[in-house]
Amino acid sequence: MATQPHLLVEEGELTDVALVPGDPGRVDRIADHCDEAETVSQNREYKVVNASYDGRELTICSTGIGCPSAAIAVEELANVGVETVLRVGTTGALQSGIEIGDMIVATGAAKNEGTSKRYEDVEYPAVPDYEVLSALVDTAEARDEDVHVGPIASDDAYYAETDAYVADWEAAGLLSVEMEAAALFTLARRRGLRAGAICTVDGNLVEGTQKGTDTEDDELPEKAKNNVGRAIDIALDATTTL
């Protein structure tokens, strides 16, 4: 198979499991938690690294911001043999009492975005793979870490998240909003991949605290910045069971 046009990788170059943060800078941060790492390629918003963690070979690949670029990453990762994708990102809380720095494991993602709708009707569910979801929750419990587990929303228009949108998401019981999971879950299901997502809360939209997306870690609130590292450790530990 030819070199993938955006990730600039070929079949056989990557491993079977990939951690997929949005921010290319977070690729390096995840790699710092690994035993060894080697950059495979870097192009636009995509940085691809192969690494080893506790004897488990894995790939780390940034997806950029939003579902369109995340979908490109998933398609090309699938093309070269990746079988499991695990999002490690940030998210804005939609329920009172969810604090900055808390971690959320998604059980599904509302399709408030346009990318997945080009693949299938909106009624089709965007949900993670059960084994990946269970691995994240079980790993958090084994590490004595608290995580919120439930549905989230994926949205395209970061600056158009009005009070009305936030109130509707809150009333629906969605835990948080981010910008990539719906496409990740949808494409993984359609391509026969396993997928999951763990995100660190960087603000609470219903409480009026700072909200964010997959931005540079240096721009995150201090508690969120610290707990991104804990989410990374949970994700990496989970890969050893997948």
Buried (B, 14 or more C-beta within 10 A) or exposed (E): EEBBEBBBBBEEBBBBBBBBBBBBBBBBBBBEBBEEBEBBBBEEBBBBBBBBBEEBBBBBBBBBBBBBBBBBBBBBBBBBBBBBBBBBBBBBBBBEEBEBBBBBBBBBBBBBBBBBBEEBEEEBBBBBBEBBBBBBBBBBEEEEBEBBBBBBBBBBEBEEBEEEBBEBBBEEEBBBBBBBBBBBBBBBBBBEBBBBBBBBBBBBBBBEBBBBBBBEBEEBBEBBBEBBBBBBBBBBBBBBBB
